[in-house]
Amino acid sequence: MEQSIEAMSAIPLRMYEAWNSGDVAGFFADFAEDVVFAELEGTIYTSRTEAVAAHEELLGTMMKGSRLVRGHVLFARIVSPGVGVVHSRVGILMPGEDEPPSTRFSMQLFVVVWRDDRWVVAALENARLLSLESMAALESLGAAGN
């Protein structure tokens, strides 16, 4: 296999498909065992095994039946031989919803490395995509509590 941008860009899309099928192992199939994964609320997983276990519980309870929608890759680059970055965005649709609210869109920054003739995710940061207005509103809530 070739170290292509297309191969890197396919990783998030495979992840979204797996999530929508309830396939946690498939969601993490492209992750290195020693991945560092920073989740949107601040949890940091330091292995694929740890992330899979946490997400099996999550998809079996709070996020059961959720779907990842409108996912797309904004950019992917090979930054040096065997190292790349991918930036994607996606919305989370809960059961019974037709469209996720604007506050339920996330962006992910992947660091991928070439191992065993394929790209694997070495690090991922998942963060909420918030407008400046939403951030100001959250800050005002924090200031009101002081």
C-alpha positions, -999 to +999 in steps of 0.1 A: +000+000+000+011+036-007+014+064+019-015+084+003-036+113+015-067+093+003-058+064+026-054+088+056-087+106+048-106+073+047-099+066+084-126+090+099-152+078+074-146+042+084-149+052+120-183+070+114-196+039+096-186+016+124-202+039+151-234+039+131-234+001+131-227-001+168-193-017+161-169-003+187-140-026+177-145-014+141-146+023+153-111+018+168-097-006+141-074+020+127-060+030+161-025+021+172-025+000+204-005+028+221-028+056+209-033+088+229-070+098+225-082+131+241-120+130+243-142+161+241-149+164+279-112+159+288-108+122+293-076+109+279-072+073+269-037+059+265-044+027+247-068+013+222-079-013+247-088+014+272-107+034+246-126+004+233-137-006+268-150+029+277-168+032+243-185-002+246-201+010+278-209+044+262-225+029+231-244+005+252-259+032+275-259+070+270-251+070+233-270+039+223-287+043+189-268+075+182-255+082+147-226+102+133-238+123+105-225+149+080-190+137+086-163+151+063-126+155+061-115+192+058-079+184+052-052+157+053-015+162+049+016+141+050+039+163+072+069+141+068+075+105+055+054+082+076+036+110+096+004+127+086-025+148+100-062+146+093-089+171+104-125+161+102-159+173+115-190+154+123-224+157+140-240+134+165-276+125+160-295+110+189-324+086+184-356+104+172-337+134+159-337+144+122-308+169+125-283+174+153-282+208+171-253+230+162-238+224+196-235+187+189-209+190+161-173+180+168-140+183+151-112+158+153-075+162+147-058+129+139-020+123+140-014+092+118+017+072+114+028+046+089+031+012+106+029-023+091+022-010+056-008+011+066-018+044+083-027+040+120-040+067+144-012+075+169-031+104+185-066+119+183-081+150+198-119+152+197-133+186+205-167+203+203-171+228+175-185+259+192-193+293+177-179+324+194-214+332+206-217+298+223-183+302+239-192+337+252-225+323+266-206+295+284-181+320+298-209+342+311-224+312+329-190+306+346-187+342+356-222+343+371-212+314+394-182+334+409 
